[in-house]
Amino acid sequence: MFLFDARNVLKLPIGYRTFIRAIGGGYRTVYLRDYVRPLAGQRVLDIGCGPGDVVAYLPAVDYVGIDMDERYIRAARSRFGGRGEFRCQSVAGLVVDEPGSYDLVMANGLLHHLNDQQATQLLSMAYRALKPGGRLVTFDGCYVPGQSRLARWLLYLDRGRYVRDSQGYVALAGAAFDHVRSHVRHDLLRIPYTHHIMVCTRLRTVGRGRVHPEVTTAKV
Ligand SMILES: C[S@@+](CC[C@H](N)C(=O)[O-])C[C@H]1O[C@@H](n2cnc3c(N)ncnc32)[C@H](O)[C@@H]1O
């Protein structure tokens, strides 16, 4: 029997790009402007970079993208190879080559693909990669009480098997980072969908103990 799973189309870089554009690719502008806030000249590590599409929205940064999918990495190199370096690697076994050297780490749409153990590994690796004062910014689909049924159904269908609620994401990030700010948005795509965004900071001051994660929720 022939069974067609539309999610297989997303494995192709062109399929992924077309899908993201259709559901509202412009969300990247808002996400970068309001949360990531990249600055020219910064050193940026993008883990789970996919076909590298975010590069088109970045200023002139020193960019390294990592993804475990060879097809995505090939597509990223062919389109954005002149603007950054792309490495085909999985989070499992990822080693920070130059600890404390990045201003910004992004994990866009990655955490919901990782189980708790892998997510913990990713978060501590991101912490080690950052300079003091540096930030990790993440976004993922998120379950929240009262969200639309369609949004819940789409999250259920997601290729990532570890979509969490806000507390689930914050608990993981709070165990690795000094400070975590969390935002829930329902308005970033053309379709009903809930995003959870975290801005996790490695504080400049060392040895003062960990600040309890601060949680803010955008009213949208
Ligand atoms: C939803 S896509 C997001 C892609 C890209 N960041 C974006 O915003 O368009 C999730 C990406 O995470 C990658 N990924 C999932 N698990 C991974 C792992 N264990 N190690 C590295 N990359 C992973 C997938 O290959 C995929 O490219």
The ligand as a Tripos MOL2 file, in Angstrom:
@<TRIPOS>MOLECULE
LIG
   27    29     1     0     0
SMALL
NO_CHARGES

@<TRIPOS>ATOM
      1 C1         12.6720   22.7750   12.2190 C.3       1 LIG1
      2 S1         14.2330   22.5990   11.4500 S.3       1 LIG1
      3 C2         14.8720   24.2370   11.6970 C.3       1 LIG1
      4 C3         15.8900   24.6210   10.6700 C.3       1 LIG1
      5 C4         16.4140   26.0480   10.7740 C.3       1 LIG1
      6 N1         16.9980   26.3290   12.0540 N.3       1 LIG1
      7 C5         15.3400   27.0450   10.4720 C.2       1 LIG1
      8 O1         15.0260   27.8840   11.3170 O.co2     1 LIG1
      9 O2         14.7920   27.0210    9.3580 O.co2     1 LIG1
     10 C6         15.1490   21.6600   12.6740 C.3       1 LIG1
     11 C7         16.5670   21.3250   12.2360 C.3       1 LIG1
     12 O3         17.2430   20.6680   13.3020 O.3       1 LIG1
     13 C8         18.0630   19.6580   12.7580 C.3       1 LIG1
     14 N2         18.3160   18.6650   13.8120 N.ar      1 LIG1
     15 C9         17.3980   17.8740   14.4390 C.ar      1 LIG1
     16 N3         18.0200   17.1060   15.3540 N.ar      1 LIG1
     17 C10        19.3400   17.4130   15.3070 C.ar      1 LIG1
     18 C11        20.4900   16.9480   16.0040 C.ar      1 LIG1
     19 N4         20.3900   15.9880   16.9360 N.pl3     1 LIG1
     20 N5         21.7040   17.4800   15.7100 N.ar      1 LIG1
     21 C12        21.8090   18.4560   14.7560 C.ar      1 LIG1
     22 N6         20.7540   18.9380   14.0530 N.ar      1 LIG1
     23 C13        19.5300   18.4280   14.3310 C.ar      1 LIG1
     24 C14        17.2390   19.1050   11.5990 C.3       1 LIG1
     25 O4         18.0680   18.4280   10.6520 O.3       1 LIG1
     26 C15        16.6130   20.3640   11.0390 C.3       1 LIG1
     27 O5         17.4210   20.9480   10.0550 O.3       1 LIG1
@<TRIPOS>BOND
     1     1     2 1
     2     2     3 1
     3     2    10 1
     4     3     4 1
     5     4     5 1
     6     5     6 1
     7     5     7 1
     8     7     8 2
     9     7     9 1
    10    10    11 1
    11    11    12 1
    12    11    26 1
    13    12    13 1
    14    13    14 1
    15    13    24 1
    16    14    15 ar
    17    14    23 ar
    18    15    16 ar
    19    16    17 ar
    20    17    18 ar
    21    17    23 ar
    22    18    19 1
    23    18    20 ar
    24    20    21 ar
    25    21    22 ar
    26    22    23 ar
    27    24    25 1
    28    24    26 1
    29    26    27 1
@<TRIPOS>SUBSTRUCTURE
     1 LIG1         1 GROUP 0 **** ****
